[in-house]
Amino acid sequence: MKYGLLLASTLALNACSPPAPRSAEELVKRMSDRLAAAQTFSFSTQEQHQRLRAKGVVDVAFSREFLVRRPAAIAFKQAGGERGAASGAYDGKALSLVWTDQKAWARVKMPATLDASLDRMAQRFNTPLPVGDLLYSSAYEGLITPHTKGRYVGREKVGDVECDHATFTHERVDWELWVAVRGDPTPCRIKITTKSPRGPLTSDVSFTSWDLSADAPAEAFETRIPEGFERIMVAAYDAPAEAGAPAEGAK
């Protein structure tokens, strides 16, 4: 009887686990479709980034909280990092940024959709978001290209969450993705290694607190500039096509 109960428990556990994806691309498609179906969502990140500075590569760590309302609104708050506490919001017209510790702020006009604004940030302001591909209306189209080669690795834990793990290679960017096995297939971690003549740089982002029906009122995307803060003027630039265009496969 003891072994019968053990077998029954094992079968019940396996029945609760969704089947593993047949390929790395299928894993990304599963995640992308679920995120695309969410008209509002929120999540938090813990981020580790390598940044190239005059004295070499430095490690930067910070955390952020994101709130998204499709098709044209995003707000975030940041703690830590090189400039300390910061926040920002895009309302379908402009992107506003506030650096609390520096008592400074900036605002730039943006296109009318989040997709177009993410492209503009990467191409014209040299500020691609490591999580940016997940915010597009189709994360799959942003991450997977004809030149991206993927491999499904297996199931691993990120913290306490069981995840499907896949790796991808590209001429300019290598990356790894971990997606929750149970419940909504939300990303738990993404690790991106950007290749350049001066050496690789890595961004490692862990995700928590996903809410795919988050409350997102219009006022959440309004930016109030504290009195006495200095405005920093930001100018777009025309980068060379090869250097300025987002890298295919994890922009």
C-alpha positions in Angstrom: 0.0 0.0 0.0 2.9 2.4 0.8 4.3 2.0 -2.7 0.9 2.4 -4.2 0.4 5.7 -2.4 3.9 6.9 -3.5 3.2 6.0 -7.1 -0.2 7.8 -7.0 1.5 10.9 -5.6 4.2 10.9 -8.3 1.6 10.5 -11.0 -0.5 13.3 -9.6 2.6 15.6 -9.4 3.5 14.8 -13.0 -0.1 15.5 -14.1 0.1 19.0 -12.6 3.3 19.8 -14.5 2.8 21.2 -18.0 4.7 19.3 -20.7 8.2 20.7 -21.4 8.4 22.8 -24.6 9.5 21.0 -27.7 12.1 23.7 -28.5 13.6 26.8 -27.2 11.6 28.9 -29.6 8.3 27.3 -28.4 9.2 28.4 -24.9 9.6 32.0 -26.0 6.4 31.8 -28.0 4.5 30.5 -25.0 5.8 33.3 -22.8 5.3 36.0 -25.5 1.7 35.0 -26.1 0.8 35.3 -22.5 2.4 38.7 -22.0 0.8 40.0 -25.2 -2.6 39.0 -23.9 -2.2 41.1 -20.7 -3.4 44.7 -21.3 -1.9 45.8 -18.0 0.8 44.1 -16.0 3.4 44.8 -13.3 6.6 43.1 -12.1 9.8 43.8 -10.1 13.4 43.1 -11.1 16.8 42.6 -9.4 19.4 43.6 -11.9 23.2 43.1 -12.3 24.9 44.9 -15.2 28.4 45.2 -16.5 29.1 48.7 -17.8 32.1 49.9 -19.7 33.7 53.0 -18.2 37.0 54.9 -18.8 38.8 52.8 -16.1 37.4 49.5 -17.3 34.3 47.3 -16.7 32.3 48.1 -13.6 29.5 46.1 -12.0 26.2 48.0 -11.3 23.3 46.6 -9.3 19.9 48.0 -8.7 16.2 47.0 -8.5 13.2 48.3 -10.3 9.4 48.1 -10.3 7.5 48.3 -13.6 3.9 49.0 -14.4 2.7 48.7 -18.1 -0.6 49.5 -19.8 -0.8 48.6 -23.5 -0.4 50.1 -26.0 1.1 53.3 -24.8 2.1 53.7 -21.1 4.8 52.5 -18.8 6.1 53.7 -15.4 9.0 52.5 -13.3 10.8 53.2 -10.0 14.5 52.4 -9.4 16.5 51.9 -6.3 20.3 51.7 -6.3 22.6 52.0 -9.3 25.2 54.6 -10.2 22.8 57.5 -9.9 20.7 56.3 -7.0 16.9 56.5 -6.7 15.1 57.3 -9.9 11.7 57.1 -11.6 10.3 57.5 -15.0 7.0 57.4 -17.0 5.9 57.3 -20.6 2.3 58.4 -21.3 2.0 58.0 -25.0 3.5 61.5 -25.7 6.7 61.8 -23.8 9.2 60.0 -21.6 9.9 61.8 -18.3 12.8 60.8 -16.0 13.5 62.0 -12.4 16.7 61.4 -10.5 15.9 62.0 -6.9 19.4 62.0 -5.4 20.7 64.4 -8.1 17.6 66.6 -7.9 17.4 66.5 -11.7 14.8 65.6 -14.4 14.5 65.2 -18.1 11.7 64.9 -20.7 11.8 63.9 -24.3 9.0 63.5 -26.9 8.2 60.0 -27.9 6.1 58.2 -30.6 2.5 57.3 -29.8 3.1 53.6 -29.0 5.2 51.8 -26.5 6.7 49.6 -29.3 7.9 52.6 -31.3 9.1 54.4 -28.2 11.3 51.4 -27.1 12.8 51.4 -30.6 13.5 55.2 -30.4 15.1 54.8 -27.0 17.5 52.2 -28.3 18.3 53.8 -31.6 18.3 57.5 -31.0 19.1 57.8 -27.3 21.4 54.8 -26.8 19.4 53.6 -23.8 18.0 50.1 -24.6 16.3 48.4 -21.7 17.6 44.9 -20.8 13.9 44.0 -20.2 12.7 46.0 -23.2 12.0 43.0 -25.5 9.5 41.7 -22.9 7.5 45.0 -23.1 6.9 44.9 -26.8 3.5 43.8 -28.1 5.3 40.7 -29.3 8.3 39.6 -27.3 8.8 36.7 -29.6 9.4 39.0 -32.6 11.9 41.1 -30.6 13.8 38.1 -29.3 13.8 35.5 -32.1 15.2 36.2 -35.6 16.2 34.0 -38.5 19.8 34.3 -37.2 19.0 33.2 -33.6 19.9 29.6 -32.7 18.2 28.3 -29.6 18.5 25.1 -27.4 16.1 23.9 -24.7 18.3 23.0 -21.7 15.7 21.6 -19.2 14.0 22.4 -15.9 15.8 24.3 -13.2 14.9 26.4 -10.2 15.2 30.2 -10.0 14.8 30.8 -6.3 11.8 28.7 -5.3 10.2 28.7 -8.8 10.7 25.8 -11.2 11.5 27.1 -14.7 12.1 25.9 -18.2 15.6 27.0 -19.2 16.7 27.8 -22.8 19.8 29.3 -24.3 20.2 31.3 -27.5 23.2 32.4 -29.6 23.5 35.2 -32.1 26.4 36.9 -33.9 26.1 40.0 -31.6 24.2 38.8 -28.6 24.0 35.5 -26.6 21.2 35.1 -24.0 19.5 32.7 -21.6 15.9 32.7 -20.5 14.1 31.0 -17.6 10.3 30.8 -17.7 8.0 29.6 -14.9 6.7 26.1 -15.5 3.5 26.3 -13.5 0.8 29.0 -13.7 1.4 31.8 -16.1 4.6 31.3 -18.2 6.2 34.5 -17.0 10.0 35.1 -17.2 11.9 34.4 -14.0 15.3 35.4 -15.3 17.1 36.6 -18.4 20.8 36.8 -18.9 22.2 38.7 -21.9 25.8 38.9 -23.0 26.5 41.6 -25.6 29.5 41.0 -27.8 31.7 43.9 -28.9 35.3 44.5 -30.1 36.1 45.7 -26.5 34.9 42.5 -24.9 31.6 41.0 -23.7 29.3 42.8 -21.3 26.6 40.9 -19.3 23.2 41.9 -17.9 21.6 39.5 -15.5 17.9 40.3 -14.5 15.7 38.3 -12.1 11.9 38.9 -12.1 9.4 38.6 -9.3 5.9 39.8 -8.3 4.2 39.4 -11.7 0.6 40.6 -11.9 -0.9 40.2 -15.3 -4.1 42.2 -14.5 -2.5 45.0 -12.5 -4.4 48.2 -11.7 -3.0 50.9 -14.0 -5.0 54.2 -13.8 -3.9 57.1 -16.0 -2.5 59.0 -13.0 0.1 56.2 -12.5 1.8 57.5 -15.6 1.9 61.1 -14.7 5.2 62.6 -13.6 5.3 65.3 -11.0 8.6 67.2 -10.9 9.6 68.3 -7.3 10.2 72.0 -6.8 13.8 73.0 -7.2 14.8 70.1 -9.4 17.0 71.1 -12.4 16.0 70.1 -15.9 18.6 68.3 -18.0 18.3 68.8 -21.8 18.5 65.6 -23.8 19.4 65.5 -27.5 18.7 62.6 -29.9 21.5 61.7 -32.2 21.8 59.9 -35.6 23.9 56.9 -34.9 25.6 54.9 -37.7 23.2 52.2 -38.8 25.4 49.2 -37.6 26.2 50.7 -34.2 22.9 52.4 -33.5 20.4 49.7 -34.5 19.3 47.3 -31.7 21.0 44.0 -31.9 18.7 41.3 -33.4 17.8 38.7 -30.9 17.5 40.5 -27.5 17.6 44.2 -28.4 
